[in-house]
Amino acid sequence: MIKWLKRIGVVGFLFFLVKGLVWLYVIFFIRSCSQQQKEKAGNSSRPSSSISISYTYRG
């Protein structure tokens, strides 16, 4: 593993570390935005478990 880190170097390691942290931030930001949208919708929206889809055969 030390050989691998020497090959990448400190700059490469920091680049991938920052890149990973940015992706985590993006994921949490999207999740928080979706939760805020659910809160704004209030009780008017149904939970996903109560949604039923019916398929009809048209042959």
C-alpha positions as CSV (number, residue, x, y, z in Angstrom):
1,M,0.0,0.0,0.0
2,I,2.9,2.4,0.7
3,K,4.2,1.7,-2.7
4,W,0.8,2.6,-4.2
5,L,0.7,5.9,-2.2
6,K,4.2,6.8,-3.3
7,R,3.1,6.2,-6.9
8,I,0.1,8.4,-6.7
9,G,1.8,11.1,-4.6
10,V,0.5,13.5,-2.1
11,V,-1.2,15.7,-4.7
12,G,-3.1,12.8,-6.2
13,F,-4.2,11.6,-2.8
14,L,-5.5,15.0,-1.9
15,F,-7.3,15.3,-5.2
16,F,-9.2,12.1,-4.7
17,L,-9.9,12.9,-1.1
18,V,-11.4,16.2,-2.0
19,K,-13.3,14.6,-4.9
20,G,-14.8,12.0,-2.6
21,L,-15.8,14.7,0.0
22,V,-17.4,16.8,-2.7
23,W,-19.5,13.8,-3.9
24,L,-20.6,13.1,-0.3
25,Y,-21.6,16.8,0.0
26,V,-23.6,16.6,-3.2
27,I,-25.4,13.4,-2.1
28,F,-26.4,14.9,1.3
29,F,-27.4,18.2,-0.3
30,I,-29.8,16.4,-2.8
31,R,-31.2,14.3,0.1
32,S,-31.9,17.4,2.2
33,C,-33.5,19.2,-0.7
34,S,-35.8,16.2,-1.3
35,Q,-36.8,16.1,2.4
36,Q,-37.6,19.8,2.3
37,Q,-39.9,19.2,-0.7
38,K,-41.7,16.4,1.2
39,E,-42.2,18.7,4.2
40,K,-43.6,21.5,1.9
41,A,-46.1,19.0,0.4
42,G,-47.5,18.3,3.8
43,N,-50.2,15.8,4.3
44,S,-51.6,16.1,0.8
45,S,-49.1,13.7,-0.6
46,R,-49.6,10.0,-0.1
47,P,-46.9,7.6,1.0
48,S,-45.3,5.6,-1.8
49,S,-46.6,2.4,-0.3
50,S,-50.3,3.4,-0.9
51,I,-49.8,4.1,-4.6
52,S,-51.1,1.3,-6.8
53,I,-50.6,0.9,-10.5
54,S,-52.9,-1.2,-12.6
55,Y,-51.8,-2.7,-15.9
56,T,-54.3,-3.6,-18.6
57,Y,-53.7,-5.9,-21.5
58,R,-54.6,-4.4,-24.9
59,G,-54.2,-7.1,-27.4
